[in-house]
């Protein structure tokens, strides 16, 4: 069994434990190394976190597939853990383009990836359901027999359409189309999580860190969730720490923020230990 297949099998097994697992979202190789050192079992990329680090908005018009792939490849190379990718809308509305994106992701060494049904158009934010299903179906067909777990996302609740019945109908249709994991970011409460889990036949990913209420891993697990991700919230938390430190210096002329910084030697120990041979 090759290394990617081993990671895939490890990743798949995590979804069928009795307890939900947390799959945090690093935004670059350095944050991936920190999260790996802390003992998480799998990682996922974040388009939002990467966008912030690149000084861009998290939007379909701002981020190219090449950029997202380069970021994902750096994270894969930085960890021994399974890595799943935030593939946004598949970088094209056509089912064929979406399927191509998923296949290319597998070729990068990723063992999973998610596809959204959002459009990026404020006037019509969600794809018509048959179109969304066709994209998942084409993607699932493209990776038959490959070490890749396909996650299908129903974006209603973070796109201004808080329609639980439609969300469930979409998740059910995505499951029938071949999705391995289902994901509805922004579900409003534990009751909604329980309702969704009772109506689907695939593991459910729940997003935490987007905004309140904030539930514990145990609460979400008891409600039926099997995977918990944090999206761009770790990246936003890091940005908040940077802003607090900078504001302290600007407003008070002090440097007390450094007391909370990770010591240089500790952080360096988490990073790659390779050395360049081309120094003269």
C-alpha positions in Angstrom: 0.0 0.0 0.0 1.5 3.4 -1.0 1.7 6.3 1.4 -1.2 8.2 -0.1 -3.5 5.2 0.2 -2.4 4.7 3.8 -3.3 8.3 4.6 -6.6 7.9 2.8 -7.5 4.8 4.9 -6.5 6.6 8.1 -8.6 9.6 7.1 -11.6 7.5 6.1 -11.5 5.5 9.4 -11.7 8.8 11.4 -15.2 9.4 10.1 -16.6 6.2 11.5 -15.5 6.5 15.1 -18.0 6.9 17.9 -16.4 10.3 18.8 -16.2 13.2 16.3 -12.7 14.3 15.4 -11.5 17.8 14.8 -9.8 18.6 11.5 -8.3 22.0 11.9 -7.5 24.3 8.9 -3.9 25.5 8.5 -3.4 28.3 6.0 0.3 27.6 5.1 3.1 25.1 5.7 4.1 26.7 9.0 0.7 26.6 10.6 0.4 23.0 9.3 3.6 22.0 11.1 2.3 23.6 14.4 -1.0 21.8 14.2 0.7 18.5 13.3 3.0 18.9 16.4 0.0 19.5 18.6 -1.4 16.0 17.8 -4.3 16.4 15.4 -5.1 13.4 13.3 -5.9 15.2 10.0 -5.8 18.7 8.4 -7.8 20.6 5.9 -6.8 23.6 3.8 -8.8 26.8 4.0 -9.4 29.2 1.1 -10.2 32.0 3.5 -7.1 31.5 5.6 -4.9 31.4 2.5 -6.6 34.4 1.0 -6.0 36.5 4.2 -2.3 35.4 4.2 -2.0 36.5 0.5 -3.7 39.8 1.1 -6.8 38.9 -0.8 -10.5 38.4 -0.3 -11.9 34.9 0.0 -13.9 34.9 -3.2 -14.1 33.0 -6.4 -12.9 36.0 -8.3 -9.8 36.5 -6.2 -8.3 33.0 -5.9 -7.2 30.9 -8.8 -7.0 27.1 -8.9 -3.2 27.3 -9.4 -2.9 29.4 -6.2 -5.1 27.0 -4.2 -3.2 24.0 -5.4 0.2 25.5 -4.7 -0.9 26.3 -1.1 -2.4 22.8 -0.7 0.8 21.2 -2.0 2.9 23.1 0.5 0.7 21.9 3.3 0.8 18.3 2.1 4.6 18.5 2.0 4.7 19.9 5.5 2.9 17.1 7.4 2.7 13.4 7.6 -1.1 13.7 8.3 -3.9 13.2 5.8 -4.9 16.5 4.2 -8.2 17.4 2.7 -8.7 20.5 0.5 -11.1 23.4 0.4 -11.8 23.3 -3.4 -14.4 26.1 -3.3 -16.8 25.8 -6.2 -14.5 23.5 -8.1 -13.2 26.5 -10.0 -15.9 26.3 -12.6 -19.6 25.7 -12.8 -19.5 22.9 -15.4 -19.5 19.4 -13.9 -16.5 18.5 -16.1 -14.4 21.4 -14.7 -15.4 20.4 -11.2 -14.5 16.8 -11.8 -11.2 17.8 -13.3 -10.4 19.9 -10.1 -11.1 16.9 -7.9 -9.0 14.6 -9.9 -6.1 17.0 -10.0 -6.4 17.3 -6.2 -5.9 13.6 -5.8 -2.8 13.8 -8.0 -1.3 16.4 -5.6 -1.4 13.9 -2.7 -4.5 15.2 -1.1 -6.8 12.5 0.3 -10.0 14.5 0.3 -11.7 17.7 -0.8 -14.9 19.6 -0.6 -17.1 21.1 -3.4 -19.6 23.9 -2.7 -23.0 24.6 -4.3 -22.5 28.4 -3.9 -22.3 30.6 -6.9 -20.6 33.7 -5.7 -23.5 35.7 -7.1 -25.4 37.7 -4.4 -28.5 37.7 -6.6 -28.6 34.0 -7.0 -26.2 32.6 -4.3 -26.9 28.8 -4.6 -26.8 26.6 -7.7 -30.1 25.0 -8.8 -30.1 21.6 -7.1 -29.9 19.4 -10.3 -26.9 21.4 -11.5 -25.2 21.0 -8.0 -25.9 17.3 -8.0 -24.5 16.9 -11.5 -21.2 18.4 -10.3 -20.9 16.0 -7.4 -21.8 13.1 -9.6 -19.2 13.9 -12.2 -16.6 14.4 -9.5 -17.4 11.1 -7.8 -17.2 9.3 -11.1 -13.8 10.8 -11.8 -12.2 9.4 -8.6 -13.7 5.9 -8.5 -11.0 3.6 -7.1 -8.8 6.5 -6.1 -7.7 7.3 -2.5 -9.9 10.4 -2.2 -12.8 11.2 0.1 -15.3 13.6 -1.6 -17.1 16.1 0.6 -20.2 17.9 -0.7 -21.2 21.2 0.8 -24.7 22.7 1.0 -24.1 26.5 1.5 -27.6 27.7 2.2 -27.0 28.9 5.8 -23.9 31.0 5.0 -25.4 32.4 1.8 -28.5 34.0 3.3 -30.9 31.1 2.7 -31.5 29.5 6.1 -33.7 26.7 4.7 -33.1 23.5 6.6 -35.4 21.3 4.5 -33.7 22.4 1.3 -30.3 21.9 2.9 -31.3 18.4 3.9 -32.7 17.6 0.4 -29.4 18.8 -1.1 -27.3 16.7 1.2 -29.4 13.6 0.5 -29.1 14.2 -3.2 -25.3 14.7 -2.9 -25.1 11.4 -1.0 -27.0 9.6 -3.8 -24.6 11.2 -6.3 -21.6 9.7 -4.6 -20.4 12.1 -1.9 -18.6 10.4 0.9 -19.0 13.2 3.5 -21.7 15.8 3.8 -21.2 19.4 5.0 -23.7 22.2 5.7 -21.7 25.1 7.2 -23.5 27.6 9.4 -26.1 25.2 10.9 -27.7 27.4 13.6 -27.8 25.1 16.6 -27.5 21.5 18.0 -31.1 20.8 17.2 -30.4 21.5 13.5 -27.3 19.3 13.6 -29.4 16.4 15.1 -32.1 16.9 12.5 -29.6 16.8 9.7 -27.8 13.7 11.1 -31.1 11.9 11.4 -31.9 12.5 7.8 -28.6 11.6 6.1 -26.6 8.4 5.6 -23.1 9.8 5.4 -20.8 11.4 8.1 -21.5 15.1 8.7 -18.9 17.8 8.9 -19.8 20.7 11.2 -18.0 24.1 11.1 -17.0 25.8 14.3 -15.4 29.2 14.7 -17.6 31.0 12.2 -19.6 32.7 14.9 -21.7 31.7 17.9 -23.1 29.7 19.4 -19.9 27.7 20.2 -20.4 24.1 21.1 -17.9 21.6 22.4 -16.5 18.6 20.6 -18.5 16.4 22.9 -21.8 18.3 22.3 -21.4 18.1 18.6 -20.4 14.4 18.7 -23.5 13.6 20.8 -25.6 15.4 18.3 -24.3 13.1 15.5 -21.5 15.1 13.9 -18.5 13.0 13.0 -16.0 15.7 11.7 -15.5 19.3 13.0 -13.5 21.9 11.0 -12.7 25.5 11.9 -12.5 27.1 8.4 -10.6 30.3 8.4 -11.1 31.0 12.1 -7.6 29.9 13.2 -6.1 32.2 10.6 -8.4 35.0 11.9 -7.4 34.3 15.5 -3.7 34.6 14.4 -4.5 37.9 12.7 -6.2 39.1 15.8 -3.1 38.3 17.9 -1.0 40.2 15.4 -3.3 43.2 15.5 -3.3 43.2 19.4 0.5 43.2 19.4 0.7 46.0 16.9 -1.9 48.1 18.6 0.0 47.7 21.9 3.2 49.0 20.3 1.4 51.8 18.4 -0.8 53.0 21.2 1.3 52.4 24.3 4.8 52.0 23.1 5.2 48.7 25.0 6.0 45.2 24.0 4.2 43.0 26.6 2.7 41.0 23.8 6.0 39.1 23.5 5.2 37.3 26.8 2.5 35.3 25.0 4.6 34.6 21.9 5.8 31.0 21.3 9.5 30.9 22.2 11.8 30.9 19.1 13.4 27.6 19.9 10.1 25.9 20.5 8.6 27.1 17.2 11.8 26.3 15.3 11.6 22.7 16.6 8.3 22.3 14.9 9.6 23.5 11.5 11.5 21.6 8.8 15.1 20.8 9.9 16.5 20.6 6.4 19.5 22.8 5.5 20.5 24.4 2.3 23.7 23.1 0.7 24.2 26.0 -1.7 25.5 28.6 0.8 29.0 29.8 -0.1 
